[in-house]
């Protein structure tokens, strides 16, 4: 179910996909979590966008920010899943794909309630907790281990 993970640069996103991504982020982060912040922060244009669709509807999304734009490492941010599609492992599947695709260290500023979730994916706390947009967060790092002998 929902096997296809789409990966597009900003310029490859069509108008409908961009609209759906921004709408999903607004519905979850601003309306559901009551977090009023500037979502359009300029990093979308340099990021890769990972998403899963149900038919034509984007139901889960993550952006991958290249090194140097947020942290020295790659950064994942705006990890979001439509409430009707949670607990299906969609975000975990996308994070694992990102890890496979870039084979590099990844840093995240994750909401505190998701700390154990990110730890289960191999991330470790490097800073925090701290407040970001009035929500407790942890800065966490995934260290890529080269498996070549």
C-alpha positions as CSV (number, residue, x, y, z in Angstrom):
1,X,0.0,0.0,0.0
2,X,1.3,3.4,-1.0
3,X,4.6,1.9,-2.3
4,X,5.7,4.7,-4.5
5,X,7.9,7.4,-3.0
6,X,8.2,10.4,-5.3
7,X,11.4,12.5,-5.2
8,X,11.4,15.8,-7.0
9,X,13.4,19.0,-6.9
10,X,11.5,22.3,-6.5
11,X,11.4,23.0,-10.2
12,X,10.1,19.5,-10.9
13,X,7.1,19.8,-8.7
14,X,4.0,20.7,-10.7
15,X,1.5,23.3,-9.4
16,X,-0.9,20.8,-7.9
17,X,1.9,19.0,-6.0
18,X,3.3,22.2,-4.6
19,X,-0.2,23.4,-3.6
20,X,-0.9,20.0,-1.9
21,X,2.4,20.0,0.0
22,X,1.9,23.6,1.3
23,X,-1.7,22.7,2.2
24,X,-0.7,19.5,4.1
25,X,2.0,21.4,6.0
26,X,-0.5,24.2,6.9
27,X,-3.2,21.8,8.0
28,X,-0.9,19.8,10.3
29,X,1.6,22.3,11.6
30,X,-0.4,25.5,11.8
31,X,-4.0,24.4,12.3
32,X,-3.7,21.0,14.1
33,X,-0.6,21.9,16.2
34,X,-1.5,25.5,16.6
35,X,2.0,26.6,15.7
36,X,2.1,30.0,14.0
37,X,5.4,30.3,12.1
38,X,6.7,31.3,8.6
39,X,6.4,28.0,6.7
40,X,7.7,29.4,3.5
41,X,11.3,29.9,4.7
42,X,13.1,29.9,1.3
43,X,14.6,26.4,1.8
44,X,12.0,24.7,-0.4
45,X,13.7,26.0,-3.6
46,X,17.0,24.2,-2.7
47,X,15.5,21.1,-1.2
48,X,14.5,17.7,-2.6
49,X,10.9,16.8,-1.9
50,X,9.9,13.3,-0.9
51,X,6.2,12.4,-0.8
52,X,3.7,9.6,-1.0
53,X,0.4,9.8,-2.7
54,X,-2.9,8.0,-2.4
55,X,-4.2,8.3,-5.9
56,X,-3.5,11.9,-6.8
57,X,-3.5,13.2,-3.2
58,X,-0.2,13.7,-1.3
59,X,-0.6,12.1,2.1
60,X,2.9,12.2,3.6
61,X,5.8,14.5,2.9
62,X,9.4,15.3,3.9
63,X,11.9,17.8,2.5
64,X,15.6,17.1,2.4
65,X,17.7,20.3,2.7
66,X,21.2,20.1,1.3
67,X,24.3,20.7,3.5
68,X,25.0,24.4,4.2
69,X,21.4,25.7,4.1
70,X,20.3,24.7,7.7
71,X,23.2,22.6,9.1
72,X,26.6,21.4,7.9
73,X,25.0,18.1,7.2
74,X,21.9,17.2,5.2
75,X,18.7,18.1,7.1
76,X,15.3,16.6,7.0
77,X,12.4,18.9,7.9
78,X,8.7,19.4,7.5
79,X,8.1,15.7,8.2
80,X,4.3,15.5,7.9
81,X,1.6,12.9,7.4
82,X,-2.1,13.5,6.9
83,X,-4.0,12.5,10.1
84,X,-6.0,9.9,8.2
85,X,-2.8,8.1,7.1
86,X,-0.8,8.0,10.3
87,X,0.5,4.8,11.8
88,X,1.1,3.3,8.3
89,X,4.9,3.9,8.4
90,X,4.9,6.3,5.5
91,X,7.3,8.8,7.1
92,X,9.6,6.0,8.3
93,X,9.7,4.6,4.8
94,X,10.6,7.9,3.3
95,X,13.3,8.6,6.0
96,X,14.9,5.2,5.2
97,X,14.8,6.0,1.5
98,X,16.5,9.3,2.2
99,X,19.2,7.5,4.2
100,X,19.7,5.0,1.3
101,X,19.7,7.8,-1.3
102,X,22.3,10.2,0.2
103,X,24.4,7.8,2.4
104,X,25.5,10.7,4.5
105,X,24.9,12.1,8.0
106,X,21.5,13.8,8.6
107,X,20.6,16.3,11.2
108,X,17.0,17.1,12.3
109,X,15.3,19.4,14.7
110,X,12.6,17.0,15.8
111,X,9.6,17.7,18.0
112,X,10.3,16.4,21.5
113,X,7.3,14.0,21.5
114,X,8.9,12.2,18.5
115,X,12.3,11.7,20.2
116,X,12.0,7.9,20.6
117,X,10.6,7.6,17.1
118,X,13.6,9.3,15.6
119,X,15.9,7.3,17.9
120,X,14.3,4.1,16.5
121,X,15.4,5.2,13.1
122,X,19.1,5.7,14.2
123,X,19.1,9.3,15.3
124,X,20.8,10.4,18.5
125,X,20.1,13.6,20.6
126,X,23.0,16.1,20.3
127,X,21.2,19.1,21.8
128,X,18.1,19.9,23.7
129,X,15.4,20.0,24.7
130,X,14.9,23.6,23.5
131,X,11.9,25.6,22.3
132,X,11.3,26.2,18.6
133,X,8.1,28.0,17.6
134,X,6.8,27.4,21.1
135,X,7.1,23.6,20.8
136,X,9.9,21.6,22.6
137,X,12.4,20.1,20.2
138,X,15.6,18.1,20.2
139,X,18.4,18.4,17.7
140,X,19.3,14.9,16.6
141,X,21.9,13.4,14.3
142,X,22.0,10.3,12.2
143,X,25.6,9.1,11.5
144,X,25.9,7.2,8.3
145,X,28.2,4.2,8.7
146,X,30.0,3.1,5.5
147,X,29.5,-0.6,5.2
148,X,32.3,-1.2,2.7
149,X,35.2,-3.4,3.9
